[in-house]
Amino acid sequence: MSTTLLLARHGQTIWHAENRYAGVSDIGLTDEGRAQAEALGRWAAAHRPDAVWTSPLSRAIATADPACRALGVTPHREPGLRECDFGVLEGRTLAEFAAEVPDAAEAFRADPVSYPFPDAEDPVAAAARGTQALRRIAAAHPGERVLVVAHNTLLRLVLCTLLSIPLGEYRRVFPRLRNAAITELRLDEHGSAALLSLNVPCEQDRS
């Protein structure tokens, strides 16, 4: 029996608004991020997923909160969904790093898995951690639809793993998961995955 995972990146934070790596740093949402969380809550009220799981980081928990209130459920927290640790890039931009260590920045751009940032978590280990977390969630909810709120890089690595895409291509194949947009993934009991949609906004632009 398959499980549908509705993957959402957390709302915008101050660091993400400035294109800074947040990683495992616990950075709060901006006003825009809170508005994105509320939009996700309205989406959840309309689409009624059966359960909500989040990363343990506060930006993911805060993003999931309006959805949990709309559904009347308590979120499950999964440590394996935390964002990758970006080492020396925590709180910094890639441009700042490139200005200081251009060769290392260029190597990262060419292959971010073989040449991660100094002191960063091994992307292969992060991909395995996140993939195992999603498989645990799917196993706990056979035949159900589950909202999972997590992080940009971790989810892209996991998508590559589950869809048999080389990990080193994650930045090219999945340039960015939009804040609070929905990516729909189906996992069956054998571990096979199908990508049903990518980066679907919770709400149409009302401007």
Secondary structure as UniProt FT lines:
FT   STRAND          3..9
FT   HELIX           14..17
FT   TURN            18..19
FT   TURN            23..24
FT   HELIX           31..47
FT   STRAND          51..54
FT   HELIX           58..71
FT   STRAND          76..77
FT   HELIX           79..81
FT   HELIX           87..89
FT   HELIX           94..100
FT   HELIX           102..110
FT   TURN            112..114
FT   TURN            118..119
FT   HELIX           123..140
FT   TURN            142..143
FT   STRAND          145..150
FT   HELIX           152..162
FT   TURN            163..164
FT   HELIX           167..169
FT   HELIX           170..173
FT   STRAND          182..187
FT   TURN            189..190
FT   STRAND          193..200
//
